[in-house]
Amino acid sequence: MESWILDIIKIIAGLTALYYGGELLVAASVRIARSLKLSSFVIGATVIGFGTSSPELSVSVLAALEGAPELAMGNVIGSNIANMGLVLGITALVVPLTIRRSLFRIESPPLIIASLLVLFLAWDNILQRWEGMLMVFLLACHLFISLRKANGDEIEIEEDEEVSLFAGRTLPWQAALALVGLSMLVTGAHYLVEGGVSIARSFGISEWFIGISIIAVGTSLPEISSSLIAAKRGHGEMAIGNIFGSNIFNILMVLGATATIAPLNIKENIHADILYATGITALLLLFLYRQMNLNKFEGGVLLSTYFFYIIAKGTGLF
């Protein structure tokens, strides 16, 4: 079998494992959170945010350990752009999303801080170990504050919004399912990185472009699935909170943990990409700030920004 065919099979297998592993991990995490009577804010911004960021964590850590720092950074930046442009764009086109002003005020400052932090720390194309440790520390502070704000406002989620497999099982069962989902993510990440790096090197395609396109979309599949399901069931705030939380985790947890394990020395010029991600973040916050919702037109604008980015990177526009 030709090597490139085997690489494509690895990518497809990796994406499949990432998707179903992410779904299983999120479903089990939500059930665990409900059984422990965590608030809807904690579920959306921390539990689901962590679960849907697990693919990015697995891919980025493995990429850094295998000597592909561009793939690790490109995965996070591309995934955040995909979360805001592709995921929220598609979701808002299907179902307009609304958010309470009080929730927006809680969720937006951490996202702004995280976005500006990565812009500042990665501007020199290097993420040192101490910078990664700083990110992880800030994440711990964010989680502590979020848990302090938990008010027992349990969220009601219909069973058909989750993976029905093993629903109703005990807490230990759900914890075991979460571990199974996590193992699927790690396995899928391994094959995805292996196939992606091999294709990038054999065909002369930039590893950075592979990271911000194919792999970024692949690791955003849990966000796409969970956001669409939440929006269709009338939980627009959960869809928005999922993306806010996921982007915060991508920056602070994924980049932070990755740089702590293996400092990232990136040879690609990533200034334009980080500025673009910051710009889409500002655009999204502006849309939400105006009327506390995302309508279909705004969803179309966000989706257009994502496709423009991919086309611009593919044609070498920036």
N, C-alpha and C positions, 0 to 999 in steps of 0.2 A: 504494500500500500504506500502510495506517495506520502512523503512526510507532511506536506501541507494539508492533505486530506485528513490525516491523523490529528493535526493541530486544530482543524475546524471541528472535528468530532469532540476533541477535548473542550473547546470553547462552548459548544452546544451542551455537552454534558455538564460543564461547570455552571453555565447559566441556569440550566434546569435544576441542579442541586441548590443553587443560591435562591432561586425563586421559591421552591417548595420548602427548603429549610427555613427561609425567612418567614414564610406563611405559618409554619408550624411553631416557630419560636415566638412570633407575635401572638398567635392564638393562645398558646400556653401561658405567656406572660400576662395577657389580659385576664385570663381566668385566675391566675395566682393573685394578681392585683385586686380583683373583685373579692376573692375569698379573704384577703387581708384588709378589705375595706379601705383601700386607698381612694383618693379623690379622682375625679375626672381629669383635673389638671395634671396630677402626677402620672396618670395612665397615658395621656396624650403626649406630654412633654418629656417624660423620662422613660417609662417602661417601653412604649411603642417606639419612641425616638431611639432608644438604645437598640431595640430589636431590629429595626429597619436600617440601622447603621452598622450592624454586625458584618454584613457582606463587605462594606468598605474597609472595616477594620481588618478582616481576614486578608483581603486582597492587598492592602497597603503594607501590612507587616510582612507578608510573604514576598512581595515585590522588593521591599527594602532589603530583606535578608538575602534575596537572590541577586542583588546588585543592580536593581532597576529603580533608582529613586525617582526618575521622571514618571514612571508608571504609578508609583505610590502617590506623588503629589498630583499628577494629572487625574488620577482616579477621584481624589477628594474634590478638587476644583471643578472637574467636569460633572461629578455627581451633584454637587450643590447647584450648579447652573441647571442641570437636568431636573432637579427637584423643584426649583422655582419656575423655570420656563416650560419644561415638558410636563411634569406631574401636575402642578397647579394649573397650568394652561389647559391641559386636557380635561382635568376635573371641573374647572369653572365653565368650560364649554358644554359639558354634560349637565352639570347642576350648579347654578350660581351659589357661591359660598358666602356665609355671613359669620361675623365674629363679634362678641360683646366688646365694648370699648374698654371695660375693666380688664378683660383677658388680654386684649391687645397691648395695654400698658404694661402688663406683667411679662408678656412673652417677647416684646420687641427689643427692650434694652439688652438682654443677653445676646440676642442675635446680632445687634449692631456692634456690641463690644467684640464678639468673636470674629466678625467679618473684618473689622478694623485691625484686630490683633494679628491675624494671619497676613494682612496686607503689610503691616509694619515689620513683623518678624521674618517673613519670607522674601522681603524686597531684595535682599542681597543674595538670593538663590541658595541660601543655606539655612537649614534648621538644625541648630546645635542641640546636644543632649539636654542642656540646662533649659533651653527654650521649650523643648518637649515636656520637661518636668513642670515648667511653669504652666503650660496648657492643661496638663492633667490636674494640677493643683486648683486652677480656676474652675475646671469642671467639677471637682469635688465641692468647691464653694457653691457653685450653681445648684448642684444636687441638694446640698444641705439647705439652701434657701428655699428650694422648691418643696422639699419635704416639710419644712417649717410652715409653709403656706397651705399644706394639705388640710382640708377642713372636713373630711368625711363625707363630701358630696359624691356619693357613689354614683357611677354611671350605669345606666341600664343599656345593655347591648343584647339585641336579639341573637339567638343561637345561630341563625342562618348568616349572620355577619361574620362568624368565625369558621374555622375549619371544624366540621362536625365530627371528625374522627376523635374518638375517646372523650367526647364532651360529657360532662357530668361526672368524670372520674375524680378521685380524691386529690388533695394537694400534692402528695408525693408523686402521683402519676403525672400530674401537670409539670412538676419539676423535672421528671424524667423525660417527658416530651420536649421540654425546653432544651435539655442537653442533647437530645437527638437532633433537634433542629439546628443547634449550634454546631454539632459535628458535621452535619450536611453542609453548612455554610463554609466551614474550614476546608472540607473536601472539594466543594465546588470552587472555592477561591483558588485552591492549588492548581486544578486543571485549567481554570480560566487564565491565571497568570502564566502558566507554562505554555499554553497554546498561544496566548496573545504576544508574549515576548518572542516566541519562536517565529511567528508570522512577521512581526515587526522587523526582526533582524534578517530573515531570509529574503524578504521582498523589499528591504530598504525603506520600509514605512517607519516614520518617527514613532518611537515608543510613547512619546508625549501625546501624539494624536490618537494612538490606540487607547491610551488611558482616558482621555477626555471624551471619547466617543463610544466605542463598542463596550468597553469595560464599565464606563461610567453609567451608561444606560442599563447594562446588565445588573449592576449593583443597586440601581434605583427601582428595579422591578417590585420589591416589597412595598416601597412608598407608593408606586402607581396603583398597585392592587388595593392596599389598605385605604388610600385616600379616596379612590373611586367607590369602594364599598361603604365607607363612612358617609360620603356625600349622598349616595343613593338612599341611605337609611335616615337621612335628615340630620346627620352629625357633622355639619360643615366646620364647626369649631375644631373637631377632632382632626379633620383633614388638614386644616391650616396649622394646627398645633403640631401635628405629626411632622410636617415639613420644617417648621421652625425648630422643633426639637432635634430632628434628624440632622439639619445643617449645623446646629451647635455641636452635636456629638461628633459629626464628621471632622470639624475643625479641632475641637478641644480634645476629644478622645482618640480619634483615628490618627490625626497628625501628631498629637501629643505623645501617644503611646508608641507610634512608629519611630518618631525622632528620639525618644528615650531609649528604645531598643537599639536602633541603628541610625545615627545622625544622617540627615539627607543633604547631600551635596549635588545640587541640580545643575546640569550643564545647559539645559534649555533656558531661553529667556521667557520667564513666566509673568513678566510685569503686565502685559496686555490681558492675559487670562485672569489674573487676580483682580485687576481693575474692572474687567467686564463682569465678574462675579459680584463685586461690590456694587457696581451700577445696577444690576438686576435686583439685588437686595434692596437698594434704595427705591427702585421703581415699584417693587412689590409693596413695600411699606407705605409708599405714597398712595398707591391705589387703595390699600386698606384704610389708611388714615382719613381719606376723603369721606367715605360713606360706610366704613366698617363692613365692606363686602367686596367680593370679586364677581363682576357680571361676565356675561359671555364675551362682550367686546374686549374687556381687560384680559380675559383668559386667552383670547386670540392674539392680543399684543404680546403677552408673556410667551406663548407658544412660538410666535414669530421671532422673538429674540433668541430663542434656543436654536431654531433652524438657521438663523443668520450666523450665529456663532460657529456651528458645525461647518457651514459652507465657507465661512471666512477662514477657518483653520485649514480646511481641506484644500482651498485654493491659494493659501499663503498670503491672504489679505493682511493678516497680522499674526 
